[in-house]
């Protein structure tokens, strides 16, 4: 399904990015209850991943096992200066996932 859904419900951002701009990593990325949920749709795990929101907020050292959901709480995402992502005051406009193991691969969403 190539649908993108964006809804705002009581201050909680819900985004489903089944379709993505990069074909390198086959991932499904969505938000659910204050977390970014990433599903690796590939047969093999990828690791040493860096997940970035809006080019500013990042979480590092993420592992994505095959066919499993990985939940990253949005409050874990931080800028270089330590400022945390606030889902009540910020909107997710783009997501970048970069993984270095077993080889460098990228996925962009939103």
The first five atom37 places (N, CA, C, CB, O) and aatype in JSON, in Angstrom:
{
  "aatype": [20, 20, 20, 20, 20, 20, 20, 20, 20, 20, 20, 20, 20, 20, 20, 20, 20, 20, 20, 20, 20, 20, 20, 20, 20, 20, 20, 20, 20, 20, 20, 20, 20, 20, 20, 20, 20, 20, 20, 20, 20, 20, 20, 20, 20, 20, 20, 20, 20, 20, 20, 20, 20, 20, 20, 20, 20, 20, 20, 20, 20, 20, 20, 20, 20, 20, 20, 20, 20, 20, 20, 20, 20, 20, 20, 20, 20, 20, 20, 20, 20, 20, 20, 20, 20, 20, 20, 20, 20, 20, 20, 20, 20, 20, 20, 20, 20, 20, 20, 20, 20, 20, 20, 20, 20, 20, 20, 20, 20, 20],
  "atom_mask": [
    [1, 1, 1, 1, 1],
    [1, 1, 1, 1, 1],
    [1, 1, 1, 1, 1],
    [1, 1, 1, 1, 1],
    [1, 1, 1, 1, 1],
    [1, 1, 1, 1, 1],
    [1, 1, 1, 1, 1],
    [1, 1, 1, 1, 1],
    [1, 1, 1, 1, 1],
    [1, 1, 1, 1, 1],
    [1, 1, 1, 1, 1],
    [1, 1, 1, 1, 1],
    [1, 1, 1, 1, 1],
    [1, 1, 1, 1, 1],
    [1, 1, 1, 1, 1],
    [1, 1, 1, 1, 1],
    [1, 1, 1, 1, 1],
    [1, 1, 1, 1, 1],
    [1, 1, 1, 1, 1],
    [1, 1, 1, 1, 1],
    [1, 1, 1, 1, 1],
    [1, 1, 1, 1, 1],
    [1, 1, 1, 1, 1],
    [1, 1, 1, 1, 1],
    [1, 1, 1, 1, 1],
    [1, 1, 1, 1, 1],
    [1, 1, 1, 1, 1],
    [1, 1, 1, 1, 1],
    [1, 1, 1, 1, 1],
    [1, 1, 1, 1, 1],
    [1, 1, 1, 1, 1],
    [1, 1, 1, 1, 1],
    [1, 1, 1, 1, 1],
    [1, 1, 1, 1, 1],
    [1, 1, 1, 1, 1],
    [1, 1, 1, 1, 1],
    [1, 1, 1, 1, 1],
    [1, 1, 1, 1, 1],
    [1, 1, 1, 1, 1],
    [1, 1, 1, 1, 1],
    [1, 1, 1, 1, 1],
    [1, 1, 1, 1, 1],
    [1, 1, 1, 1, 1],
    [1, 1, 1, 1, 1],
    [1, 1, 1, 1, 1],
    [1, 1, 1, 1, 1],
    [1, 1, 1, 1, 1],
    [1, 1, 1, 1, 1],
    [1, 1, 1, 1, 1],
    [1, 1, 1, 1, 1],
    [1, 1, 1, 1, 1],
    [1, 1, 1, 1, 1],
    [1, 1, 1, 1, 1],
    [1, 1, 1, 1, 1],
    [1, 1, 1, 1, 1],
    [1, 1, 1, 1, 1],
    [1, 1, 1, 1, 1],
    [1, 1, 1, 1, 1],
    [1, 1, 1, 1, 1],
    [1, 1, 1, 1, 1],
    [1, 1, 1, 1, 1],
    [1, 1, 1, 1, 1],
    [1, 1, 1, 1, 1],
    [1, 1, 1, 1, 1],
    [1, 1, 1, 1, 1],
    [1, 1, 1, 1, 1],
    [1, 1, 1, 1, 1],
    [1, 1, 1, 1, 1],
    [1, 1, 1, 1, 1],
    [1, 1, 1, 1, 1],
    [1, 1, 1, 1, 1],
    [1, 1, 1, 1, 1],
    [1, 1, 1, 1, 1],
    [1, 1, 1, 1, 1],
    [1, 1, 1, 1, 1],
    [1, 1, 1, 1, 1],
    [1, 1, 1, 1, 1],
    [1, 1, 1, 1, 1],
    [1, 1, 1, 1, 1],
    [1, 1, 1, 1, 1],
    [1, 1, 1, 1, 1],
    [1, 1, 1, 1, 1],
    [1, 1, 1, 1, 1],
    [1, 1, 1, 1, 1],
    [1, 1, 1, 1, 1],
    [1, 1, 1, 1, 1],
    [1, 1, 1, 1, 1],
    [1, 1, 1, 1, 1],
    [1, 1, 1, 1, 1],
    [1, 1, 1, 1, 1],
    [1, 1, 1, 1, 1],
    [1, 1, 1, 1, 1],
    [1, 1, 1, 1, 1],
    [1, 1, 1, 1, 1],
    [1, 1, 1, 1, 1],
    [1, 1, 1, 1, 1],
    [1, 1, 1, 1, 1],
    [1, 1, 1, 1, 1],
    [1, 1, 1, 1, 1],
    [1, 1, 1, 1, 1],
    [1, 1, 1, 1, 1],
    [1, 1, 1, 1, 1],
    [1, 1, 1, 1, 1],
    [1, 1, 1, 1, 1],
    [1, 1, 1, 1, 1],
    [1, 1, 1, 1, 1],
    [1, 1, 1, 1, 1],
    [1, 1, 1, 1, 1],
    [1, 1, 1, 1, 1],
    [1, 1, 1, 1, 1]
  ],
  "atom_positions": [
    [[0.84, -1.16, 0.0], [0.0, 0.0, 0.0], [0.89, 1.23, 0.0], [-0.95, 0.0, 1.2], [1.75, 1.36, 0.87]],
    [[0.7, 2.13, -0.94], [1.47, 3.35, -1.03], [0.66, 4.52, -0.52], [1.92, 3.6, -2.47], [0.29, 5.41, -1.29]],
    [[0.37, 4.52, 0.76], [-0.43, 5.58, 1.35], [0.39, 6.32, 2.39], [-1.71, 5.03, 1.98], [1.17, 5.72, 3.13]],
    [[0.19, 7.62, 2.43], [0.8, 8.43, 3.47], [-0.33, 9.06, 4.26], [1.76, 9.52, 2.87], [-1.23, 9.7, 3.7]],
    [[-0.29, 8.87, 5.53], [-1.35, 9.38, 6.38], [-0.73, 10.32, 7.4], [-2.12, 8.22, 7.08], [0.27, 9.98, 8.04]],
    [[-1.32, 11.49, 7.54], [-0.85, 12.45, 8.52], [-2.06, 12.98, 9.27], [-0.05, 13.6, 7.85], [-2.94, 13.58, 8.67]],
    [[-2.11, 12.76, 10.57], [-3.25, 13.2, 11.37], [-2.75, 13.76, 12.68], [-4.25, 12.05, 11.61], [-1.72, 13.32, 13.2]],
    [[-3.47, 14.73, 13.21], [-3.15, 15.3, 14.5], [-4.33, 15.05, 15.42], [-2.82, 16.81, 14.39], [-5.43, 15.53, 15.16]],
    [[-4.1, 14.3, 16.5], [-5.15, 13.95, 17.42], [-4.71, 14.3, 18.83], [-5.52, 12.46, 17.31], [-3.78, 13.69, 19.36]],
    [[-5.34, 15.25, 19.44], [-5.05, 15.69, 20.81], [-3.54, 15.9, 21.01], [-5.58, 14.65, 21.82], [-2.97, 15.44, 22.0]],
    [[-2.91, 16.59, 20.08], [-1.5, 16.93, 20.23], [-0.53, 15.81, 19.94], [-1.27, 17.4, 21.58], [0.67, 15.98, 20.16]],
    [[-0.98, 14.68, 19.45], [-0.1, 13.55, 19.15], [0.0, 13.41, 17.64], [-0.62, 12.23, 19.81], [-1.01, 13.28, 16.95]],
    [[1.22, 13.42, 17.12], [1.43, 13.32, 15.68], [1.41, 11.87, 15.25], [2.74, 13.98, 15.27], [2.09, 11.04, 15.84]],
    [[0.64, 11.55, 14.22], [0.6, 10.21, 13.65], [1.02, 10.31, 12.2], [-0.83, 9.56, 13.79], [0.39, 11.03, 11.41]],
    [[2.06, 9.62, 11.83], [2.52, 9.64, 10.45], [2.83, 8.22, 10.02], [3.76, 10.55, 10.28], [3.51, 7.48, 10.73]],
    [[2.34, 7.83, 8.84], [2.62, 6.51, 8.3], [3.29, 6.73, 6.95], [1.31, 5.64, 8.16], [2.68, 7.3, 6.04]],
    [[4.51, 6.28, 6.82], [5.25, 6.49, 5.58], [5.54, 5.15, 4.94], [6.56, 7.26, 5.84], [6.69, 4.72, 4.87]],
    [[4.5, 4.49, 4.46], [4.68, 3.21, 3.79], [5.45, 3.39, 2.5], [3.32, 2.55, 3.51], [6.26, 2.53, 2.13]],
    [[5.21, 4.49, 1.82], [5.97, 4.8, 0.61], [7.15, 5.66, 1.02], [5.09, 5.52, -0.47], [7.01, 6.53, 1.89]],
    [[8.3, 5.44, 0.43], [9.45, 6.23, 0.79], [10.22, 6.65, -0.44], [10.35, 5.47, 1.72], [10.08, 6.05, -1.51]],
    [[11.04, 7.71, -0.3], [11.75, 8.29, -1.42], [12.96, 7.46, -1.84], [12.19, 9.69, -1.08], [13.33, 7.46, -3.02]],
    [[13.57, 6.76, -0.9], [14.76, 5.98, -1.21], [14.41, 4.5, -1.27], [15.87, 6.23, -0.17], [13.69, 3.99, -0.41]],
    [[14.91, 3.81, -2.28], [14.65, 2.38, -2.41], [15.75, 1.54, -1.79], [14.48, 2.02, -3.86], [15.71, 0.31, -1.88]],
    [[16.73, 2.16, -1.16], [17.86, 1.43, -0.63], [17.47, 0.56, 0.56], [18.97, 2.39, -0.23], [17.72, -0.64, 0.54]],
    [[16.86, 1.13, 1.59], [16.4, 0.36, 2.74], [14.9, 0.14, 2.62], [16.74, 1.09, 4.07], [14.15, 1.08, 2.34]],
    [[14.45, -1.08, 2.81], [13.02, -1.39, 2.75], [12.47, -1.38, 4.18], [12.76, -2.77, 2.05], [12.46, -2.4, 4.87]],
    [[12.0, -0.21, 4.6], [11.51, -0.01, 5.95], [10.09, 0.56, 5.9], [12.44, 0.92, 6.75], [9.69, 1.18, 4.92]],
    [[9.36, 0.33, 6.97], [8.09, 1.02, 7.19], [8.29, 1.86, 8.43], [6.87, 0.01, 7.34], [8.74, 1.35, 9.46]],
    [[7.97, 3.16, 8.35], [8.16, 4.06, 9.46], [6.83, 4.73, 9.78], [9.26, 5.12, 9.15], [6.15, 5.24, 8.89]],
    [[6.45, 4.71, 11.06], [5.2, 5.34, 11.49], [5.36, 5.81, 12.93], [3.99, 4.37, 11.36], [6.3, 5.4, 13.61]],
    [[4.45, 6.66, 13.38], [4.45, 7.04, 14.78], [3.26, 6.38, 15.46], [4.4, 8.57, 14.95], [2.22, 6.14, 14.85]],
    [[3.45, 6.09, 16.73], [2.39, 5.46, 17.51], [2.61, 5.8, 18.97], [2.36, 3.92, 17.28], [3.62, 5.42, 19.56]],
    [[1.66, 6.52, 19.57], [1.66, 6.77, 21.0], [3.0, 7.34, 21.5], [1.35, 5.5, 21.74], [3.58, 6.83, 22.46]],
    [[3.47, 8.41, 20.84], [4.69, 9.07, 21.29], [5.98, 8.38, 20.91], [4.66, 9.2, 22.74], [7.04, 8.71, 21.45]],
    [[5.92, 7.43, 19.98], [7.12, 6.71, 19.55], [7.19, 6.64, 18.02], [7.15, 5.29, 20.14], [6.16, 6.64, 17.35]],
    [[8.39, 6.59, 17.51], [8.63, 6.31, 16.1], [8.79, 4.8, 16.0], [9.89, 7.09, 15.54], [9.63, 4.22, 16.69]],
    [[8.01, 4.16, 15.15], [8.05, 2.71, 15.0], [8.62, 2.39, 13.63], [6.62, 2.07, 15.18], [8.07, 2.8, 12.61]],
    [[9.72, 1.66, 13.61], [10.39, 1.3, 12.36], [10.33, -0.21, 12.2], [11.88, 1.8, 12.34], [10.72, -0.96, 13.1]],
    [[9.83, -0.65, 11.04], [9.77, -2.08, 10.72], [10.73, -2.35, 9.57], [8.31, -2.52, 10.36], [10.6, -1.76, 8.5]],
    [[11.68, -3.23, 9.8], [12.62, -3.65, 8.75], [11.93, -4.73, 7.92], [13.97, -4.18, 9.37], [11.68, -5.82, 8.42]],
    [[11.63, -4.43, 6.66], [10.93, -5.39, 5.79], [11.9, -6.26, 4.99], [10.01, -4.64, 4.84], [11.49, -6.94, 4.05]],
    [[13.14, -6.24, 5.36], [14.14, -7.03, 4.64], [14.38, -8.36, 5.34], [15.46, -6.25, 4.51], [13.98, -8.55, 6.49]],
    [[15.04, -9.26, 4.65], [15.31, -10.6, 5.19], [16.45, -10.6, 6.2], [15.64, -11.56, 4.07], [16.54, -11.51, 7.03]],
    [[17.3, -9.59, 6.15], [18.47, -9.54, 7.05], [18.39, -8.32, 7.96], [19.78, -9.51, 6.24], [17.77, -7.31, 7.63]],
    [[19.04, -8.43, 9.1], [19.1, -7.32, 10.05], [20.06, -6.26, 9.54], [19.53, -7.81, 11.45], [21.01, -6.56, 8.81]],
    [[19.81, -5.02, 9.93], [20.76, -3.93, 9.72], [21.02, -3.32, 11.1], [20.21, -2.85, 8.68], [20.14, -3.31, 11.96]],
    [[22.22, -2.8, 11.29], [22.55, -2.27, 12.6], [23.47, -1.07, 12.47], [23.2, -3.34, 13.48], [23.81, -0.64, 11.37]],
    [[23.85, -0.55, 13.63], [24.65, 0.67, 13.71], [23.94, 1.78, 12.93], [26.09, 0.43, 13.16], [24.54, 2.48, 12.12]],
    [[22.63, 1.91, 13.2], [21.8, 2.87, 12.48], [21.68, 4.19, 13.24], [20.41, 2.29, 12.23], [21.74, 4.23, 14.46]],
    [[21.52, 5.23, 12.47], [21.3, 6.58, 12.96], [19.96, 7.02, 12.41], [22.46, 7.56, 12.55], [19.78, 7.06, 11.19]],
    [[19.01, 7.36, 13.28], [17.68, 7.78, 12.86], [17.55, 9.25, 13.19], [16.55, 6.93, 13.57], [17.81, 9.68, 14.31]],
    [[17.15, 10.04, 12.18], [17.12, 11.49, 12.32], [15.74, 12.02, 11.95], [18.2, 12.15, 11.45], [15.15, 11.58, 10.97]],
    [[15.21, 12.97, 12.75], [13.94, 13.63, 12.48], [14.22, 15.09, 12.16], [12.97, 13.5, 13.7], [14.96, 15.76, 12.87]],
    [[13.62, 15.58, 11.07], [13.68, 17.0, 10.7], [15.11, 17.55, 10.59], [12.92, 17.82, 11.7], [15.32, 18.73, 10.85]],
    [[16.06, 16.74, 10.24], [17.46, 17.14, 10.06], [18.13, 17.65, 11.32], [17.54, 18.2, 9.01], [19.29, 18.06, 11.27]],
    [[17.43, 17.63, 12.46], [17.99, 18.19, 13.68], [18.11, 17.19, 14.83], [17.16, 19.34, 14.12], [19.11, 17.18, 15.54]],
    [[17.1, 16.36, 15.01], [17.0, 15.48, 16.17], [17.38, 14.06, 15.77], [15.56, 15.51, 16.76], [16.91, 13.55, 14.76]],
    [[18.24, 13.42, 16.57], [18.75, 12.1, 16.18], [18.83, 11.14, 17.35], [20.11, 12.24, 15.54], [18.95, 11.54, 18.51]],
    [[18.78, 9.86, 17.01], [19.08, 8.75, 17.92], [20.09, 7.87, 17.19], [17.77, 7.93, 18.35], [19.92, 7.58, 16.0]],
    [[21.13, 7.45, 17.89], [22.19, 6.64, 17.26], [22.19, 5.22, 17.83], [23.57, 7.29, 17.47], [21.53, 4.94, 18.83]],
    [[22.95, 4.36, 17.18], [23.17, 2.97, 17.62], [21.87, 2.17, 17.71], [23.86, 2.96, 18.97], [21.61, 1.49, 18.7]],
    [[21.06, 2.26, 16.66], [19.81, 1.52, 16.59], [20.03, 0.27, 15.75], [18.67, 2.41, 15.98], [20.68, 0.34, 14.7]],
    [[19.52, -0.86, 16.2], [19.56, -2.11, 15.44], [18.15, -2.42, 14.95], [20.13, -3.3, 16.31], [17.18, -2.25, 15.7]],
    [[18.03, -2.86, 13.7], [16.73, -3.17, 13.11], [16.71, -4.63, 12.66], [16.43, -2.23, 11.91], [17.14, -4.95, 11.55]],
    [[16.2, -5.52, 13.52], [16.1, -6.93, 13.14], [15.06, -7.1, 12.03], [15.74, -7.8, 14.36], [14.15, -6.28, 11.91]],
    [[15.17, -8.16, 11.24], [14.23, -8.35, 10.14], [12.81, -8.63, 10.64], [14.69, -9.5, 9.25], [12.61, -9.34, 11.63]],
    [[11.83, -8.05, 9.94], [10.4, -8.3, 10.17], [9.95, -8.02, 11.6], [10.07, -9.72, 9.82], [9.02, -8.66, 12.1]],
    [[10.6, -7.09, 12.26], [10.21, -6.73, 13.63], [10.06, -5.22, 13.76], [11.25, -7.26, 14.66], [10.73, -4.46, 13.06]],
    [[9.17, -4.81, 14.66], [9.0, -3.39, 14.98], [10.03, -2.98, 16.02], [7.57, -3.1, 15.48], [10.26, -3.69, 17.0]],
    [[10.64, -1.83, 15.8], [11.53, -1.22, 16.79], [10.9, 0.11, 17.16], [13.01, -1.05, 16.24], [10.69, 0.96, 16.29]],
    [[10.6, 0.3, 18.45], [9.96, 1.53, 18.96], [11.02, 2.44, 19.56], [8.87, 1.19, 20.01], [11.74, 2.06, 20.48]],
    [[11.09, 3.66, 19.03], [12.0, 4.67, 19.56], [11.14, 5.81, 20.09], [13.01, 5.18, 18.45], [10.47, 6.5, 19.32]],
    [[11.15, 6.02, 21.4], [10.37, 7.1, 21.99], [10.84, 8.44, 21.41], [10.49, 7.1, 23.54], [12.04, 8.7, 21.33]],
    [[9.88, 9.27, 21.0], [10.24, 10.54, 20.38], [11.04, 11.43, 21.33], [8.98, 11.27, 19.93], [11.85, 12.23, 20.87]],
    [[10.83, 11.3, 22.64], [11.59, 12.11, 23.59], [13.07, 11.72, 23.65], [10.97, 11.99, 24.97], [13.88, 12.45, 24.22]],
    [[13.43, 10.56, 23.07], [14.85, 10.16, 23.0], [15.62, 10.96, 21.96], [14.97, 8.67, 22.69], [16.84, 11.09, 22.05]],
    [[14.91, 11.5, 20.96], [15.57, 12.23, 19.87], [16.05, 13.58, 20.39], [14.62, 12.41, 18.66], [15.29, 14.33, 21.01]],
    [[17.32, 13.89, 20.12], [17.91, 15.14, 20.62], [18.78, 15.8, 19.57], [18.72, 14.88, 21.89], [19.35, 15.14, 18.7]],
    [[18.88, 17.12, 19.68], [19.82, 17.88, 18.86], [21.22, 17.72, 19.45], [19.42, 19.4, 18.78], [21.39, 17.16, 20.53]],
    [[22.22, 18.22, 18.74], [23.6, 18.16, 19.23], [23.78, 18.9, 20.55], [24.55, 18.73, 18.19], [24.62, 18.53, 21.36]],
    [[22.97, 19.97, 20.76], [23.09, 20.73, 22.0], [22.3, 20.13, 23.16], [22.64, 22.15, 21.76], [22.28, 20.69, 24.25]],
    [[21.64, 18.98, 22.93], [20.91, 18.29, 23.98], [19.42, 18.57, 24.01], [21.49, 18.65, 25.28], [18.69, 17.94, 24.78]],
    [[18.93, 19.51, 23.2], [17.51, 19.83, 23.15], [16.73, 18.63, 22.65], [17.25, 21.06, 22.25], [17.05, 18.07, 21.6]],
    [[15.71, 18.23, 23.39], [14.89, 17.07, 23.04], [13.75, 17.43, 22.1], [14.33, 16.43, 24.3], [13.25, 18.55, 22.13]],
    [[13.34, 16.47, 21.26], [12.2, 16.65, 20.37], [10.93, 16.69, 21.22], [12.13, 15.51, 19.3], [10.73, 15.82, 22.06]],
    [[10.08, 17.69, 20.99], [8.83, 17.83, 21.72], [7.68, 17.62, 20.74], [8.72, 19.24, 22.41], [7.45, 18.46, 19.87]],
    [[6.98, 16.51, 20.86], [5.93, 16.18, 19.91], [4.72, 17.09, 20.02], [5.51, 14.76, 20.09], [3.86, 17.08, 19.15]],
    [[4.63, 17.88, 21.08], [3.51, 18.81, 21.24], [3.77, 20.15, 20.57], [3.21, 19.03, 22.71], [2.83, 20.88, 20.26]],
    [[5.05, 20.49, 20.35], [5.38, 21.78, 19.74], [6.03, 21.63, 18.36], [6.3, 22.55, 20.65], [6.15, 22.62, 17.64]],
    [[6.44, 20.43, 17.99], [7.1, 20.22, 16.69], [6.35, 19.18, 15.87], [8.55, 19.78, 16.89], [5.72, 18.27, 16.41]],
    [[6.42, 19.34, 14.58], [5.8, 18.42, 13.64], [6.9, 17.65, 12.92], [4.88, 19.18, 12.62], [7.93, 18.22, 12.55]],
    [[6.7, 16.36, 12.73], [7.67, 15.57, 11.97], [7.5, 15.9, 10.5], [7.49, 14.02, 12.23], [6.43, 15.7, 9.92]],
    [[8.57, 16.41, 9.89], [8.52, 16.79, 8.48], [9.37, 15.88, 7.6], [8.98, 18.22, 8.31], [9.19, 15.85, 6.38]],
    [[10.28, 15.16, 8.19], [11.12, 14.25, 7.42], [11.89, 13.32, 8.35], [12.07, 15.02, 6.53], [12.23, 13.69, 9.47]],
    [[12.15, 12.12, 7.86], [12.88, 11.12, 8.65], [13.97, 10.54, 7.77], [11.91, 9.99, 9.18], [13.73, 10.2, 6.61]],
    [[15.16, 10.43, 8.32], [16.3, 9.84, 7.62], [16.82, 8.68, 8.46], [17.43, 10.89, 7.34], [17.05, 8.84, 9.66]],
    [[16.99, 7.53, 7.84], [17.57, 6.37, 8.52], [18.83, 5.98, 7.76], [16.54, 5.16, 8.59], [18.78, 5.68, 6.57]],
    [[19.97, 5.99, 8.46], [21.24, 5.57, 7.87], [21.77, 4.41, 8.68], [22.27, 6.75, 7.82], [21.87, 4.5, 9.91]],
    [[22.12, 3.32, 8.01], [22.67, 2.14, 8.69], [24.02, 1.8, 8.08], [21.7, 0.93, 8.59], [24.19, 1.85, 6.86]],
    [[24.97, 1.44, 8.93], [26.33, 1.17, 8.45], [26.7, -0.3, 8.43], [27.32, 1.9, 9.31], [27.72, -0.66, 7.85]],
    [[25.9, -1.17, 9.05], [26.23, -2.6, 9.03], [25.04, -3.38, 8.51], [26.64, -3.09, 10.45], [23.92, -3.11, 8.94]],
    [[25.2, -4.33, 7.62], [26.46, -4.86, 7.11], [27.15, -3.96, 6.09], [26.21, -6.2, 6.5], [28.33, -4.14, 5.83]],
    [[26.43, -2.97, 5.49], [27.05, -2.0, 4.6], [26.24, -0.71, 4.71], [27.12, -2.52, 3.12], [25.11, -0.73, 5.2]],
    [[26.8, 0.41, 4.24], [26.13, 1.7, 4.32], [24.87, 1.7, 3.46], [27.08, 2.84, 3.89], [24.93, 1.45, 2.25]],
    [[23.71, 1.98, 4.1], [22.43, 2.04, 3.38], [21.6, 3.17, 3.97], [21.66, 0.69, 3.48], [21.75, 3.52, 5.14]],
    [[20.73, 3.75, 3.15], [19.96, 4.9, 3.57], [18.5, 4.74, 3.18], [20.52, 6.18, 2.95], [18.19, 4.12, 2.16]],
    [[17.6, 5.29, 4.0], [16.19, 5.41, 3.68], [15.7, 6.78, 4.09], [15.36, 4.29, 4.37], [15.99, 7.22, 5.2]],
    [[14.96, 7.47, 3.22], [14.39, 8.77, 3.55], [12.88, 8.68, 3.48], [14.94, 9.87, 2.6], [12.33, 8.0, 2.6]],
    [[12.21, 9.36, 4.4], [10.76, 9.27, 4.51], [10.18, 10.63, 4.76], [10.36, 8.3, 5.63], [10.8, 11.48, 5.41]],
    [[8.96, 10.85, 4.24], [8.24, 12.09, 4.52], [8.65, 13.26, 3.74], [8.36, 12.42, 5.91], [8.1, 14.35, 3.91]]
  ]
}
